[in-house]
Amino acid sequence: MAIRTQRFRRHAAPSMVIIALLFTFAALSGCSTLDLTPVASPATHKHSPGKILWHDLLTQDVAQAKDFYGQLFGWGFKQQGAYTVVLRDEQAIGGMVEIKPKPNGRGVARWIASLSVSNVDQAAGFVRERGGKIHEGPVYMRHRGRGALISDPQGAQILLLRSATGDPEDKEPAINDWLWDELWSSDPATSLDFYQTLVGYSSRENRENYWILKMNGKWRAGVRGLFDKKLEQRWVPVIRVSDLQKISGIVTKLGGRVLIKSGTAEEDKQIALLADPSGALFMVQKWPGIATEGGQ
């Protein structure tokens, strides 16, 4: 894909990000004031390794984030102790955790994805073998399941999870719901090999510098090669929308930023890269149909 990710500045330094992630993971796994929501409710008791199950927002200002995402996507929210559950049409789709800003005021806000794996302990061992890092875990997270917070060999953070209630059933992503996630990597070949071995993905190059990760014929994620290798490697969530121009116009009014407009490149004309008021990146995309083997 030809979105030029060098158009935006590098955000928080990796060390700052890891400190915030460790704080958040410790809270998710052990804090009595956090009442986590299961990723599958009602329980399915079925697991789909390779599926992105959940998204948690680390933010310095939960109240501001609720106002931003609520007005932008019509999301609702439910407070469970210190944990904020994100709702779309009363269905839980994610969460928010407040983190304290650093003394210099620089933010580390971001969305953290949870990836379904068959065995968290074995997956964590593989991460170490391949040169990745285990920041915390494996550990049981109340109501959520067994998880481990890792950085892959390129430095992108993700939570490996074996859900306690199973994984959500596959369905056509609704408007204003998660479509999928993209991995931004300065070394796509290494990233592809890592995740293919970790969870059993197959892959194919969809266009120049962009690959699709698939499992059992279903599209699970994308890998985008970074043109600027100094940029932070990261997972970026994508939200399905019906009107890119309308969403982009609302973002700035709500205090967010449009980092890359839709239509910047012909092959990416249905995608825009945005940031919320705290700086957490996400993408919005107009998508025609189901992401399967025969999808477009």
Rosetta blueprint (number, residue, H / E / L):
1 M L
2 A L
3 I L
4 R L
5 T H
6 Q H
7 R H
8 F L
9 R L
10 R L
11 H L
12 A L
13 A L
14 P H
15 S H
16 M H
17 V H
18 I H
19 I H
20 A H
21 L H
22 L H
23 F H
24 T H
25 F H
26 A H
27 A H
28 L H
29 S H
30 G H
31 C L
32 S L
33 T L
34 L E
35 D L
36 L L
37 T L
38 P L
39 V L
40 A L
41 S L
42 P L
43 A L
44 T L
45 H L
46 K L
47 H L
48 S L
49 P L
50 G L
51 K L
52 I E
53 L E
54 W E
55 H E
56 D E
57 L E
58 L E
59 T E
60 Q L
61 D L
62 V H
63 A H
64 Q H
65 A H
66 K H
67 D H
68 F H
69 Y H
70 G H
71 Q H
72 L H
73 F H
74 G L
75 W L
76 G E
77 F E
78 K E
79 Q E
80 Q E
81 G E
82 A L
83 Y E
84 T E
85 V E
86 V E
87 L E
88 R E
89 D L
90 E L
91 Q E
92 A E
93 I E
94 G E
95 G E
96 M E
97 V E
98 E E
99 I L
100 K L
101 P L
102 K L
103 P L
104 N L
105 G L
106 R L
107 G L
108 V L
109 A L
110 R E
111 W E
112 I E
113 A E
114 S E
115 L E
116 S E
117 V L
118 S L
119 N L
120 V H
121 D H
122 Q H
123 A H
124 A H
125 G H
126 F H
127 V H
128 R H
129 E H
130 R L
131 G L
132 G L
133 K E
134 I E
135 H E
136 E E
137 G E
138 P E
139 V E
140 Y E
141 M E
142 R L
143 H L
144 R L
145 G E
146 R E
147 G E
148 A E
149 L E
150 I E
151 S E
152 D L
153 P L
154 Q L
155 G L
156 A L
157 Q E
158 I E
159 L E
160 L E
161 L E
162 R E
163 S E
164 A L
165 T L
166 G L
167 D L
168 P L
169 E L
170 D L
171 K L
172 E L
173 P L
174 A L
175 I L
176 N L
177 D L
178 W E
179 L E
180 W E
181 D E
182 E E
183 L E
184 W E
185 S E
186 S L
187 D L
188 P H
189 A H
190 T H
191 S H
192 L H
193 D H
194 F H
195 Y H
196 Q H
197 T H
198 L H
199 V H
200 G L
201 Y L
202 S E
203 S E
204 R E
205 E E
206 N E
207 R E
208 E L
209 N L
210 Y E
211 W E
212 I E
213 L E
214 K E
215 M E
216 N L
217 G L
218 K E
219 W E
220 R E
221 A E
222 G E
223 V E
224 R E
225 G E
226 L L
227 F L
228 D L
229 K L
230 K L
231 L L
232 E L
233 Q L
234 R E
235 W E
236 V E
237 P E
238 V E
239 I E
240 R E
241 V L
242 S L
243 D L
244 L H
245 Q H
246 K H
247 I H
248 S H
249 G H
250 I H
251 V H
252 T H
253 K H
254 L L
255 G L
256 G L
257 R E
258 V E
259 L E
260 I E
261 K L
262 S L
263 G L
264 T L
265 A L
266 E H
267 E H
268 D H
269 K L
270 Q L
271 I E
272 A E
273 L E
274 L E
275 A E
276 D L
277 P L
278 S L
279 G L
280 A L
281 L E
282 F E
283 M E
284 V E
285 Q E
286 K L
287 W L
288 P L
289 G L
290 I L
291 A L
292 T E
293 E L
294 G L
295 G L
296 Q L
